[in-house]
Amino acid sequence: MCEKTEFWNDLRSGRFASMVQESVRGKSLANPEEVYNTMKPMFADQDDVESFYVIFLNAKNKILKIEKMFSGSITSSSVYPREIVKRVLTLKSTGVVLVHNHPSGDTEPSNSDYTITTRIGVVLESMGVMIHDHMIIGDGHHSMAESGKLKIIQDKISEFRI
């Protein structure tokens, strides 16, 4: 029983999150299930707060870095595309995967989720940086790429290309 308690304490402490971040650098994520399995431990230390992570990818879609960019309350998190752009430029990233949690457990994207995905998409598209997915983690996960919702957003954005 003691080992089980120690495991859960380590999980909640965020210790596993830092181990995951180091172990995945230079690897690629082939599908939403791999993204979910990689990112789920990141939310264990503060599962009652909405947090927004970005997985920064290089030109070969290998992970450069996973960063917690924003954190908020139980129902929302303020997300600033400008801050994501700064990190994209610093890391020389050519693609990103957006990941955030819904502490309620409901993984269905909200209107705010679509809005922020579109705002980030517009900015990154103009820089030649691709959003590969926006995943929501709760009681399971929802991949906007897998559901086709990201393609709809990207098609709208492409209408504004110059």
C-alpha positions in Angstrom: 0.0 0.0 0.0 2.9 2.4 0.7 4.3 2.1 -2.8 0.9 2.9 -4.3 0.6 6.1 -2.1 4.2 7.1 -3.0 3.3 6.7 -6.7 0.3 8.9 -6.5 2.2 11.5 -4.5 4.9 11.6 -7.1 2.3 11.9 -9.9 0.6 14.8 -8.1 3.9 16.5 -7.4 4.7 17.0 -11.0 7.8 14.9 -10.8 6.7 12.7 -13.6 5.9 15.7 -15.8 9.5 16.8 -15.8 10.6 13.3 -16.5 8.2 13.1 -19.5 9.4 16.4 -20.8 13.0 15.2 -20.8 12.3 11.7 -22.2 10.3 12.9 -25.2 12.7 15.5 -26.6 13.7 14.6 -30.1 10.9 12.1 -30.5 7.8 12.4 -32.7 4.1 11.9 -31.8 2.4 9.8 -34.4 -1.2 10.1 -33.3 -3.6 11.7 -30.8 -3.3 8.7 -28.5 0.4 9.3 -28.2 -0.1 13.0 -27.5 -2.7 12.1 -24.8 -0.4 9.5 -23.2 2.5 11.9 -23.2 0.5 14.9 -21.9 -1.8 13.3 -19.3 0.8 13.3 -16.5 1.4 17.0 -17.0 -2.0 17.8 -15.6 -1.8 15.6 -12.5 -0.2 18.2 -10.2 -3.0 20.8 -10.7 -6.0 18.9 -12.1 -8.4 21.5 -10.7 -6.9 24.3 -12.8 -7.1 24.8 -16.5 -3.6 24.7 -18.0 -2.5 25.3 -21.6 0.6 23.6 -23.0 2.4 23.8 -26.3 4.4 21.1 -27.8 7.0 22.8 -30.1 8.1 20.7 -33.1 11.0 21.1 -35.6 10.8 20.7 -39.4 10.8 16.9 -39.1 8.0 17.0 -36.5 10.3 16.0 -33.7 9.7 17.5 -30.2 11.9 20.4 -29.4 10.2 21.2 -26.1 6.9 20.9 -24.2 6.0 24.0 -22.2 3.2 25.0 -19.9 2.4 28.4 -21.4 -0.7 29.5 -19.4 -2.6 28.6 -16.3 -6.0 29.9 -15.1 -8.9 28.9 -13.0 -11.2 25.8 -12.8 -13.1 27.0 -15.9 -10.8 29.0 -18.0 -7.2 30.1 -18.8 -6.2 33.3 -20.6 -4.1 32.4 -23.6 -2.0 35.0 -25.4 -0.9 34.1 -29.0 1.9 36.7 -28.8 3.6 34.6 -26.1 3.4 31.4 -28.2 4.9 33.4 -31.1 7.9 34.4 -28.9 8.6 30.8 -28.0 8.2 29.6 -31.6 10.8 32.1 -32.7 13.2 31.4 -29.9 12.9 27.6 -30.4 12.9 27.9 -34.2 9.8 25.7 -34.2 7.9 25.0 -37.5 4.9 23.3 -35.9 3.0 23.0 -32.7 0.5 20.9 -30.9 -1.8 22.8 -28.5 -3.0 20.9 -25.5 -5.1 22.0 -22.6 -7.3 20.4 -19.9 -10.9 20.8 -18.8 -11.0 20.1 -15.1 -14.7 19.3 -15.4 -13.7 16.2 -17.3 -15.8 17.2 -20.4 -13.5 17.1 -23.4 -15.9 18.7 -25.9 -14.3 21.9 -27.2 -16.0 25.1 -26.0 -16.6 28.2 -28.2 -13.6 29.8 -26.5 -11.5 26.8 -27.5 -12.4 27.3 -31.2 -11.8 31.0 -30.9 -8.3 30.7 -29.4 -7.4 28.0 -31.9 -8.4 30.3 -34.7 -6.5 33.3 -33.2 -3.3 31.2 -32.7 -3.8 29.7 -36.2 -4.0 33.0 -37.9 -0.8 34.3 -36.3 1.1 31.1 -36.9 -0.1 30.6 -40.4 1.3 34.0 -41.3 4.7 32.8 -40.1 4.6 29.5 -41.9 4.1 27.5 -38.6 1.5 24.7 -38.6 -0.9 23.7 -35.8 -0.9 19.9 -36.0 -3.6 19.5 -33.4 -5.4 21.1 -30.4 -6.1 18.4 -27.9 -8.4 18.7 -24.9 -7.7 16.4 -21.9 -10.3 15.5 -19.3 -12.0 12.2 -18.7 -10.4 11.0 -21.9 -9.4 13.3 -24.7 -10.7 15.2 -27.8 -8.4 15.8 -30.8 -9.6 18.7 -33.0 -7.4 17.2 -35.8 -9.0 13.7 -35.5 -12.5 15.1 -35.3 -12.0 17.3 -38.4 -12.6 20.5 -36.5 -9.0 21.7 -36.9 -9.3 21.3 -40.7 -12.4 23.5 -40.7 -10.5 26.2 -38.8 -7.5 25.9 -41.1 -9.7 26.2 -44.2 -11.2 29.4 -42.8 -7.8 30.8 -42.1 -6.6 29.9 -45.6 -9.3 32.1 -47.1 -7.4 35.1 -45.9 -4.0 34.2 -47.4 -2.5 37.0 -49.5 
